[in-house]
Amino acid sequence: MHYHAPETLDDALAHLTTGNVTIVAGGTDVYPTRGAAPLKRDLLDITRIAGLTGITHGTGGWRIGAATTWTRIARTDLPAAFAGLQAAAREVGSIQIQNAGTIAGNLCNASPAADGVPPLLTLDAQVELASLDRRRLLPLSEFLTGVRRTALQPAEMVTAILLPDPPAHAAGAFDKLGSRRYLVISIAMVAVVIGRDASGRIDHARVAVGSCSPVAQRLTELEADLIGQCLGDIRVTPAHLTPLSPIDDVRGSAGYRLDAVAEQITRAIRAAGGQ
C-alpha cells in the first residue's frame, strides 16, 4: 500500500488510472469504515491540489472545491439562500469532523443521511467530474444513484460542486431531527430555499428531504403548490410526500418519519421566510 499526495490534478488523475486507489481528503468516512481491517489499496490524498479547496464566485454562479471543509463552508460569507447549506455544515458530525470532512467526501460516501445533500439539491447543484481524458457535469440528483452508489466512472473524481446564482431575495433553511445534536445519523432532515415577492407570497420554492429514501429527494409537486402562497397558508399533504420511501429502523418508524417531515418542512419554510 502506498500513500500519494500529488500537487496537481493531472498527477492525481494519473494515479487513479491504476485502478487500486482510494481517494481521501478529510478521511472522516474512509478510515472509520475500515475498522481493524488493513488497508489494501493505495491512498490518494487530494488536499494539496490547487483549486480543489475554497469557494469562489464567477459569472453565473458559485464554485466549491471538492476538498473544501464544512468549517470553511459554514464560515464563508455567502448569500442568504445558502443559509440551509451552512446550517447543515454546522451539524455534520462533530466540530472536529467539520474541520476535516469535505463536501465531496460527503457526496461520494452517498449515505441516505448525508447532511449536505438536501441543501445542495435546493441550490440546484451540479457535480464537476474529471478524468485524464474528459471533464463532465452532472446534476447532483443524477450523480447520486442509490445507497452508497454514485455515477463516478473508473479513474474519475469529483473536482467541484457548482451552484447557479440563486434569486437575490431567496433565503435557505435546514432542519435536522436526531436523538442528539452532534455525531448523530438523522431520523429525517429537510432543506428549503424560499423567495417571496413584495406582497409576501412565495415566488421561488425548493424543498428537499433526506433520510427518508435511498437518495435525498426534491419534492417538486410541493414546490409548485407553494408558489403564490403566504407563509401562514402552507399545508403539506401526504400526496406531497409520495416521492419518499422511509424505512422502519432503530431511529424511527416510516410513519413517524413522514409525520415529522411534514412538520419540518413547514418549520423550515417559515424560518426561511423570517417567521
Secondary structure, DSSP 8 states (H G I E B T S, - for coil): --EE--SSHHHHHHHHTTS-EEEESS-TTHHHHHTTS---SEEEE-TTSTTSS-EEEETTEEEEETT-BHHHHHHS---GGGHHHHHHHTTSS-HHHHHH-BHHHHHHHT-TT-TTHHHHHHTT-EEEEEETTEEEEEEHHHHEEETTEE---TT-EEEEEEEE---TT-EEEEEEE-SSSSS---SEEEEEEEEE-TTS-EEEEEEEEESSSSS-EE-HHHHHHHTT--GGG----GGGGTT-----BTTB-HHHHHHHHHHHHHHHHHHHTT-
